[in-house]
Amino acid sequence: MSEKSKFSGCPATGIGSMPGGDAREAAKTVTGSFGDGQGVPYLAELPARGPGADMIGRTIGLLVEMYGHVEPSGWRISDRPGRDTRRARSWLGEDLDALEEFTQGYEGPLKVQAVGPWTLAAALERRGGEAVLGDPGACRDLADSLAEGLRDHLAEVRRRMPGARVILQLDEPSLTGVLLGRVRTASGYRTYRAVDRQLVESTLREVLGAAGEDASVVHTCAPEVPFALLRRAGADGISFDFSLLTEREEEAIGEAVEGGTQLFLGVVPGTDPASGGLSDPGGSVIGVRTLWRRLGLNPGTLTESVVITPSCGLAGASPAYARAALAHCGRAARSLADNPE
């Protein structure tokens, strides 16, 4: 399967998190907001339910033979699956049940999200309270456990929704901090040493490989996205906040497009705008058209190279705005297709 065909029928989608705590309502929204073929449904995360429904807790619930529990400082490794791990797994099952209900007979792309190995290593504490990130052996064990857990998870998704074409998204908001040595220790007075770029790349390649022949995307809403590294690691797509893009990254963007990498562009605000409303759909993608012209790229490649998304997750939005934002992404993608120049 070519990289382009992996993303056919993917004009727009969401990032992952949604407001509220009702799994059925979230599934109804992510499957119904886009209209006919205007967007990709996804397995929603509902962090408002509490620990275990947050993105770190959900991913810990996917791990194989590794467990976690909640401390006041965050998630910490456990010797056995306790209440917090069981709750994370229970909520995931509830969310899968709801998505399965609203995708009966669905055939097309379907996205699932998990935290990537480096953001997970930066967030998960060892027994002494320091992050897994500070122990190379623990990082390796965590990545192996995550890759195995993701293979099991994706197999379950395919079993429940056999007509779906699965897209695996790894959330890596801490990746740049890991590469540049910016992740703070438990005391806050120092930072963990920067991790070697080749090790970061090879670990990401291993975990992205859990997708098998299906598409994989890495998402970050942080600045300084390491585009070249992510492409070398095997990501078929890169998802980022378009407003954080600087001129320094533009050459890497052009190389990514020409190399067949799909760009998931976060152009719609992730929380309710202070103005109270969204701009017209065409206005949301003016910057995308401008970037294409500046890079000298063929406008005709826009629709096959770009997926329109919110800038980040929608957990902090009102339910009404979350629905509007997803629908707006679909309309903005349609505007781009109808008028690429």
Disulfide bonds with the S-S distance in Angstrom:
none
